């Protein structure tokens, strides 16, 4: 099949979740023999050429974007990538009602997604929680929604690696949802070794992190690591912690699990669906739950090496990309 992937806004960060998901799916589909074109703002492809056009994410203007694309090629698929910090009814309010485009010309990225909902033939979600958001907030029928979990994107690791006694966390560290201050506070209170990796923007963010760490000898910022270095930390870390305040999937935790890390995970939102009871779940607002969960994983273990096998079995690239292609083919009548 011939796919076209589009994102209805300009991506600033090369590591943004929407962009990374699209790149992962492109690589996976191409390994199965499909062709994937990534169309950007400066491209003008022959839209009718493609068997399916997948829109990743949403932004202000997505309604007009989808409407215009549908005129050129009605075989639209939407992967909205919804992970809001709100409960369902609040999100539905913003999606369905926060706009008056028809009468006043007012809208928002949320209401524009509502206005775009009639154009896609299929909606792709990554979790049951996201399915609920699409069904409940956007009022999309269940038969038009397909769940395709994200696969882990790193190379398969033979055997079980030698582990060291530290907890690892990698993210955009200053992002409020990543909850790094409480993770650091837990490491100080409970004394486990913590290594932090990720991007910091300028001296102000570096000063922010240094202020949080203070003189704690058990906490280390290892910098913005390369892909090779990241894999090495996954292999060596006993625990990977992701106590986020909100999160769509948490790819870094999935990758850590595939390389043998015990996982300490937020009990908020969809990420816990991926582990089926094989991660230690904590309230991300509680320093004590975070600290006790990581200490338990460090001292006693929890579900490894079974978890590594589970991730390899359930989230392989080939199986999930084959399912993706089959579901899209059925939806567009190919």
N, C-alpha and C positions, 0 to 999 in steps of 0.2 A: 504493500500500500504506500501511497504518497501522502505524507503528512506535512502540514505547515504549522509551526509553533509561533505564536505571537504573544507579547506582553503589552497591555494597553497603556504603558507609561514608560518613562526612561529609567532604566536601572542605574543607580549610582554606585552601589557596592557590588564588587565582583563576587562576594560571598553571600549575597542576599538569598533568603530561603526560596523565594519564587524562582529566581534565576537558576539556582542550583538544582531544584527539582526538574525544571525544564531540560537542563543539560543532562541530568541523569537519565531521564526518559528518552532523550535523543540517542544517547549512547546505547541504551538497552534495546531500543527498537531497531537501530541500525545493525546490531549484532544478529538480529533475527532476519535481516535482509530487506527491511523496509527503508525507504528514503525519508529523511526529515530535513526540511528547510526552515531555518530560523530567520523570520522576516522582521526587519526593524523599520524605524521611522523613515529611513532614506531609501528603502527598497520598494519597488512596485512590481511584484510578481504577478503572473497571470493566475488570479485567485481560483478560477474555475478548474485549473489543472489538478488541484489537490483532491484526494479522496476525503480528507477531513482536515479541518482547521481547528486547532486547540488553542483557546484563549486561557492564559495562565494569570491568575490574580485579577484584581479589579481596582479601579481608580475613578476619579471624576471624569466623566465623558465616556465611560465604558458602554453606556446605553447607545449612544450614537455610533460608537465604534462597532458594536455588535450588529446594529441595524444596517450599517453600511456594508459590512462584510457579508451579511446574510443575503443582500441583494446580488452580490457577486458569486457567492457560493453558499447555499443553504445548509451545507453539511458542517455545522458548527458544533463544537464540543466545549464545555466550560469546565475548567479546573479552578474554582474560585479561591481556594486556599484560605479558608476562614478559620482564624484562631483569635477571636476577640476576647478582651478581658472582662466581658459581661456575660450574665446569664441570658438564656434564650429569649425571654420576653422583652428584655431591654434591647438586645440586638434587633429583634423584630420591629420594635418601635422605630429605631433609627432607619432600618431598611425600608419598611413599608410606608412610614408616615413622615419622616424627616425630609420633606421636600414638597415643593408646589410648582413643579416645572411647567406644567400645562398652563397655569394661570399667572404665575409670578416669575417664572424662569429660575426658580430657586431649586437647588438640589444639593447632593453630597455624594461622596463615593459610595455610601451605603444605599441611598435611594436610587442612584444610577444603576446599581446591581439589580435592584427590584425592577426597574424599567427595562433592563436587558434580559430579564428572565424568560421571555417568550421566544427568544431566537434560538438558543442552543437545543439540539436534539437529545443531548446527553449531558449529565453532570457527573464529574469525577470527584470523589472525596477520598480522604486518606484514613478516615476513622469513622466509627459509629457516631461519635459526638458531632463530627462535621456533617454526617448524613442528617442528623437531627436538625442542625441549623439550616441546611438547605431545604429540608422538607417542611419544617415548622415556620421558619422566618420568611423564606422565599415562596413557600407554598408550592413547591415542585413535587409532583407525584413520585412515590417511591419507585415506580417502574422506570422512571427516567434517571434514577440515581444509581451509580455503581461505585462500590468501594474498591479502590486499588491501594493497598498499603504501600508506603515507600519501602524500597529495598535498601539494604546497606550497600554503599557505593565503593567500599574499600576492597582490596584483593582478599580472596579466601586465605585463611591462615591454617596451615597444617599443624596438627598437634595442639598442645596447650602450653602457652609460654610461661617462663619463669617470672613469678610476680615479686614485687617489692612492696614494702609497707608504706605506701602513700596513697592518698586520694587525689584524683585528677579532675579538673574542670576546665573546659575550653568553651569560649563563647565570645560574643561582643560584650566585654566585661561590664561596661558602663550602662548597658541597656537595663532599664529598671526591672523588666520582667525576669531577668536572669537571677536576680536576688543574691548577687555576690556579697553584699554587706553582711547578710545573715549567715551565709556560708562561712565567711571569714570569722565572724563572731563565734560560730559553733566550733571552728577549729581552735580558736583561742581558749574557749571554755573547756573543751574535752581533750585537747592536746594531741589530736591526730595530725600527721604530716599532710600538708595540703600544697599541691602545685597548681598554679593558675596559668592558663595560656589564653591568648587572644589579643585582638586589636585594641589599642588605646589611641585616642585621637589627641595628639599634642601634649604639651607639658601639663595642662590643667587636669587631664584625666589621669596622667601618670602620678601627679601629686595627690589626686583623690584616692588612688589605689594605695600609694605609699602611706597615706594617712590612716587608711583602714587597717593595713598590716601592722603599722607601728614598729615596735621592736620584737615582734613575735618571731622566734627562731624556727618555728615549725611550719611557717608559711612562706612560699617562694613564688614570685612571678617569673615565669620562664620565657616570657616574650611572645611575640607573634610568630608562631612556629611554622616551618615548612611542612608540606605533606609528609615527607619522610620522617621528620621529627615527630609529627602528630601520631603516626603509626607506632613509632617507638614508645611514646608515652602510653598509648593504649595497651601495648604489649606488657609494659612493666608495671602499670598501676594495678594495685589490688582492687581499688574501688573507683568508679566514676560516679560523681554526684551531679544531679541536675534538679535542684529544688526550686524550679521556676514558679513564678506567680501566675503565669499563663504561657502556654506552649502548644504548638500545633502537633508536632510529632517528637521533636528532640532527636535529630539525626545523630548528634555526637554521642548520645547515650546508647543508641542502637549500634553504632560502630564500636564503642567501647565494649559492649556486651559480646559482639562478634569476635573480639580479641581477648576475651576471658575476664573482663572486669565484672566484679559484683556491681549492681546498679542500685543507687539510692535515688529515688525519683519523687517528684512532686505528686501528691494525690489529687491535684487540681487538673481537670481537663482530660484530653485524649491520650497523652503519651502512655499511660498505664495500660491501655488496651493492647499494646504491642507485646507485653510480657506475660500475660495470662498467669499472674500471681508469682512470677519469678523475679520480681524486683521488690526491694524494701520501699514502701510508700510512706511519705512523711508530709505533714502539714508544713508548707513552705513558710508560713508566718511564725512558726515556732522554732526558735533556736535550739531548744532542748530536743525536739523530735528530730531535727536535722542531725544534731550532734550524736544522739543516741543511735540513730539509724546507721550513720557512718561508722561509729565505733563498733557496733554489732557486726557489720559487714567486714570490717578490718580484722576483728579478733576471732570471729567464729565462722565467717563465710555465710553464704545464704543459698545460692542456687547454681553456682558454677561447679563443675564444667557442663552441667546439664543445660544451662542457659545458652552457652555458646552453640551447642548442637541445635537447640530450639530456634535460635535466630537464623542459623544457616539453613535449616529446613523450611522455615516459614517465610523468610524474607529474601529469597534468592532473586537475583536480577532476571534470569531467564524465565522462571515460572511466572513472575508478576508481569513482566513485559508481554509475555504470550497472552496472558489473561486480558491485559489492557487492549491489545490489538484485536482480540476476539470480540470483546464487548463493544468496542467502537465499530467494528465491522457490522455487527448485528444492528446497532442503532442507526447506522446510516444506510443500511440496505445493501452492503457490498458482499 
